[in-house]
Amino acid sequence: MNVLTTVLQQYLSSCEKTQEAHENDKWRLRLHLMPPTGFMNDPNGLCWFKGLWHVFFQYAPSSPEGGLKYWGHYTSPDMLHWTYWGTPLIPDQPFDCHGEYSGSAIVKDDVLHVFCSGNLFLQGNPPRAFSVIHVTSKDGFHFSEKEVVISSEDYPQACSCQIRDPKVWKDGSEYRMVLGAQTINETGAVLIYHSADLDHWDFERMMIPGKDFGYMWECPDVFKINDSNYLSLSPQGIPSEEFRYANVFQSVWTNMRDEPNFTYTEWDKGFDFYAPQTFAAPDGRRILYGWMGMDALAGYSNPTIKYGWQHAQTLPRVITEKNGILYQMPVKEIEQLRMSSFSVEESAKLLLPCELALQNPDNSSFDLMLGTGLHFAFEQNDSVLRLYFTDETGSGRTERKAKVKGVKNVRLWIDTSSVEIFVNDGAVVFSTRFYPDSDKIELYVRADHPCAITGWNLKPITMERGQIYV
């Protein structure tokens, strides 16, 4: 531990103590992981190790509007009871002193291997450099010294200095890594490396789409479901369309068998979703977390800034495949939070957090209004789903739409300042933040034909603080 490590840890402790005065603010989430203070973004290092779920995350404790990035660390035995342990990765070395950026984790021979991007701003050209950093842990809490396994000088000359976000997985007897990249022509790409031991990495090839798709690809992820390999991306620079790519930056998936003529599908149609990462559970499930936030360029805001924090992670979602389509639904563990159930006809008073399940066997038009102005509506005539705000609870959010063949069912998880909506068993998903005045809101239902709506009041997840990284 060097002097800079000590200084940054002390500064972190000071930042987190200031949050204690805001612990009871009305928009602190009850079902979601959020930052202890400051700014949270990408989920990182997701894994199951030594009997615990591990969720690392990019974390700027100094300000709710961003700043120097650490990695924060949560663990849970069951996805319901969580412990925050502090920051195992701190920007305290010459190769990462401007921030610990995104990465992943993998278990090999009962040892946890973590990979991240070290950010370094430079004077001159190029103006910055990203290196791939590797650390290991035998217990999931105490980590080895950082080692640079791919330096910025090792990247192909066809790429710009924008290369980051290593995702590592095992492929047969070898290991592979994908890195998000930008070419010197300012188009998105992915770099693929391979290794026999996780320490020594060789460049394999650069994956470039047949048609340009954005100027930068972030947070790539390769995973297998059934017999297909899928590529997840967060591309930047995609022109907005009426029914897709409405956010300032996007997150999509595609089947790798279509390379280079990829067909892209958005993970989430809502206002607040970016940088998803998947990982394998010990029971074979493929689980996804996404960053339930968006860059300040989005044109809307989050009033939690006045309480000293901003952004959160989505609920953990299980990814399944049917007929070439990826579906998302919250993990089954969330059902253990259910308390009393209730039925809804035309209106109901909701106590947040809660879960709603709507059955629509007649494929009828409907409009659900949550609170004073958040609407989720389906119009059968034009087969359009709309998530839109008619008041200030959206803090600048306006409307997101999707074309669908019909709506048979909808599931909603409504937290104190977020809503996640899963349509047709999770074929289409909308996530958004919203900011009602209290945790008691009205639900109003308009439907052409009666819709069966069942609801559950939910217990909050629990959150404790550990003392490892102090």
N, C-alpha and C positions, 0 to 999 in steps of 0.2 A: 504493500500500500504506500503510494507516494503522498506528498503534501497536497497535491491537487485533489486526490481522492478524499482526503480528510476534509478539505475545505468544502467540496461539493456535497458531501454527506451532511455536514453541519448546516449548509445552506438549505438542503432538502428538508431537514428536520424543522428548521425555522419556518419554511413555507407551509409545511403541513400543520404546524401548530396554529397558524393563523386561521386555518379552515374551521377549527373547533367552534368558533363563534357563529358559524353558518350551518352547523350540522342539522339544524331543525328547519332549514328552508323548505318551502312547500314543494319544490320541484326535484328534490333529491329522489332518485329512482328507487323503487322497492324490489324490482325483479331483475335489474340489470347491473352489470359491473360498470362502475364509473370511476373517475379519478378521485383520489383522496383530496386533492386540490388541483388547481391549475388546469392544464389542457391534456386531454387524452386523445390519441388517434390509433393507428393501426394495431390490430391484434397480432401477436408474434409468438413464436416458440410454443405453439399449441401442442400438447401431448398428454399422454397418460404415463406416469412414471412412479414406481414405488408406491402404488396404491392411491395416488392422488391425480386429479386433473390439474394441469398447470396451464395458466393463461398469463403470458407475459404481454406487455403492451408498451407502445411508444408513449412517452410521458414527459411533459414540460411543466414541472411544478412551479416555476417562477411566475407564470401568468396564465390566466384563463384564455388568453388570446395567442398562446404559443410562446416558444422560446427554446433554450438549449434542451435537447432531447436526451433523456435517460431511458432505460427499460424498467418499468414497474413489474410487479410479480404478485399474482393471486394463485392460491391453491384451494382445492375442495375435494373431499372424499366422495361427494355425491351430486355436485352441481347445484346444491341448495344451501350449503353452509360453507362460506368462503372466509379465507384468511388473507389479509394483505401483509406482505412481508417486507415491503420496501423496494429498493432498486439494486438488483444484482449487477447490472451493467451501467457504468457511469462513464461519461466522456472525459477520461483522465489520461489519455495517451497522445503522443504526437500525431498518430494516424487516425484518431477519432475525436479530437478535442472540440470539434464543432457539432458533435451530436452522434448518438447511437441510433441508427436508422433500422429499418425493418429487417426481419429474418425469420428463421424457423428452427425447429429442434427435431432430433431423431435419436432413438435409443439403439445402442450397439453394445453387445456383451455386457449388459446391465450397467452401462454408463450413458448418461445423458450428454449429447453433443449439441451445442447451440451455435448457430451461425447468424451473424448480423452484418449490417453495413456500417462501416466507420466513415463519418463525413468529415472532410477537411477542406475548408475554403483556402484558396491560394491567390497570390498576387500574380498577375500575368495571364497567360493563355496555356492550358485551360484554367478557368477560374476556380475549379473545385476538383476534388478527387474522392472517389469512393473505393474502399478496400473491403474485402470479405474477411471478417474476423471470426475465429473459432475458439470456443471455450468448452470445457468439459466439467461434469459434476458426477460424483458417485452417489449423492443423496438428493439432488435436485435443488439444493440451497447454497452450498459452498462450491465456488467455481474456481477453475484453474486460471492462471495468468492468460491474458489475451495473446493470440497468435494470428498474424496475418497470413492467410493461406492463399489468397489471390490479391495481389496489389494492383493499384490503378495502372501501373506500367505493363501489366500482363494482358490487358484486354486487347481485342483485335483493333487494328488501326482503322477499320471501317466504322468504328463506333465513336460517338462523342464521349465527353466525360460523364454523361448521365447514365450510370450503370449501377444498379443497386437491388436490394431485396432478395437475398438468396433463399430459395426453397429447396430442401434436400429430401430425397426419398431413396429407398432401396429398389433396385431393378435387377432381379436375378442375383448374381454373385457380386454385382458392382453397386456403387452408389452414384446417383446423378444429382446435379444441381442445375436449376434454372435461375437466371438473373434477368430482371427487367432492364431494357436498354433503349437507347436512341442511336440511330445511325448518324454519320456525319452529314447525311442529307436531311436530317431532322424528321425521320420516320420511326415508328415504333418497331421493336424487334425483341427477341428473346435469345440469350446466350445459353448454350447447354455445355456443361462440363461433366466429366466422369472421374471416379476415384475408386481405388480398391480398399482404402483404409480411412477415409474421411480427413486425412492430413495432407495428402498430395493430390492436386487436382490438375487435370489436363483438359484443355479446350477441345471440344468435340465439333460443334458447328454453331452457326447462327441461324435461327428460325425467323424468316422474313415472310410476311403475308404476300399473296399474289397481287393484292391491291392494297395500297397504303391505308392504314387504319389508325389515324392519330399520329402525333409527333413524338410520343413517349409512351412506353408500356411499363407500368409499375406493378409490383406485387404479383408476379406470375406464380402459378401453382399448377402442378401436373399431378393427377390422381386417376386411379382406375376404379370404375364401377361396372360390375358384371364383366363384360368382355371388351369394354372400350376404355381408352385413355382420353381424358378430358384435360383441356387447358383453360385455366381461369386467368383473367387479365383485368387490370385496371388501366385502360388507355386514356390518355389525355389528348384533347384536340379533336374530338368527334363533333361534327356539325349536328345541332339539335334538329329533331323532327317532331311532328305533331304527336306521335304515339310512341316514340322511343328516343333515347339519348337526350333527355330533357335537362339533366343535371350538368353542372359545369365540368365534371369529370365522371367517367362511367365505370361500371364493373360488369364484365360479361364472361360467358363460358362458351367453349366451342369444342367439337369433337376433333381430336388430333388426326384422325384418319383422313380428314378433308384437307390437310395441308397441301399446298399453300392457299387454297381457295376456301378459307374458313367461312363458316356461317356463324354469326355471333348472336347470342341470346342474352339479354340483360338478366342479371341475378335478381334485381329489385327495381321496381318502377317508382318507388317513392322518392321523397325529397332527401332523405338522410341515410345513405348507404354508400360505402366505399371500402376498398382494400380488404376484401374477404380472404380468409385463409381456411383451408380444410385440414383435417388430420384424421387418422384412423383410431377408433376406439378399440379396446381389447375384445369386445364382442363382435367386431367386424363392421360396425356402423361407420359411415363417413360423416363427420361432424364439421359444421362450418360456423365460424364467428365472422361478423363484419363490423366495421367501424360505423356506428350510428351517429355520423356527423358529416360535415362537408366543409370544404374550404371556404374562407371568408369571401372569396370571389363569387359565391353562389348567389348573392344578392338578398339573402335573408339572414336572420340573426338568432341568437339564443340568449334570452334574458337571464339565464343562470350566471352569465358573466358577472353580474352585480353581486352574486353570492360567492364569487371566487373560483368557479369551476365551469368547464364546458365539455360536452360530448360524453359518449358512453359506448359500450359494446352492445350489439344485438343480443337477443336470446340465442343460445346455442341451437343450431338447426341440423336435423338429420337430412342428408342428401340421398335420394333414391332415384332410380332411373326406370322409365317405362316407355317403350317405343321410341327411344332416342331422345326423350325429354327428361330433364332433371327437375325433380320436385324437391321442395323444402318444407319441412314442418318442425316446430320446436321439439326438442328431445322429450321423450316420455317422462323423464324425471320431473318436469315442470308440473305434471298432473298431481304430484304429491303435495303441491301447494294449495290445492282446492279445499275450500271449506263448504259453506252452505251453497246450495244451488237455487236457481230461481228461473221463472219463465217470463218472457216478454211478449206482449202483443203490440200495442200501439206506443207505449212509453214506459219508462222505468227510471227510478233514481239509482244511479250506479255509485258504489263506493270503490274507489281505486286503491289497489290494482284489482282488475277483474279479467275474466275470460268470457267471450261470447262465441256461440256456435249457431250459425244460421243455416237452415236447410231450405232450399229453393227448388223443389222438384218440378215446378211448372216453368222454370226458367223465366220468371216474371221480373219486370222492372221493380226496383226498390231504391229507396234513399234512406240511409241511416245518418242521423245527425247526432254527433257526440258533443255535449256541452252546448255552447252558444254559437258555434259556427264551423265545426269540422264535419264535413260530409263525406260519406263513401256511398256512391250511387252507381247503379247499373241501368242502362237504357236498352231494353230488348230490341227496339226498332233499329238502332244502328250498331248494336252489339259493342257498346263502349262502356268501360269502367272508368269512373272519375273519382279521384281523391282531391278535394278542394276545400278551401277556407272561405268563409264569408264574414269573418271578423278578425280581430287582432290576435287571437290565440295562436295563429300560425306564425307570428313575428316575421311577416314578410313573405311567407310561403303562399303560393297561389293555387296552382292546379297541376296535377299529373294525370295522364290518361293512358289507357291500354285498350287495344282491340282484342276481343275474345269471341269465341263461338257461342258461348253461353256461360251462365253461372249456376252451378248446382249447389255449391256450398261455400261458406265463408267462415273462417275462424279469425277472431280478433283477440289480441292480448293488449290490454290498455293499462299502461302504467301512469304514474303521476305526471309525467311529461313526455310520454312517447306512446305511439300506437304501431303495432306490427300486424298486418292483415294478410292472410293466406287464403287464396281463392282456388277453388277446384282442387282440393287436396295439396295445395302448394305449388301448382303449375305457374301461378302468377302471384307475386308478392309486392306489397307496398309497405314501406317503413317511413315513419315521419316522427319528428318531435312536435309537440304542441304544448301550450302553456295555459291550462285552465286556472281559474282563480282559487280553486280548492280541490280536495280529493273527493268531493261529492259532485257529480255532474248528472245532467238529464240525458237520457237516450230517447230520441223520437224516431219512430219507424213509419215510413210511407211505403206501401207496396200495392201493386195492382191486384195481387192475390195474396192471401195470408201466407206469411213466412213463419216457420217454426223457429223460434229463437230460445236457446237455453243459455243461461249464464252461471258463472261460479264466482263467488268472492274468493280472493286469493290471499294467502299469507305471504309476507315478504320473505325473500331470502335473508340469511343472516350474514353479517360481516364483522369480523374481528381483526385485530392487528397483532401481528407477530413481531419478533425482535431480532431477526437474523442479520439484516444488513444495517447495522448501526455502529 
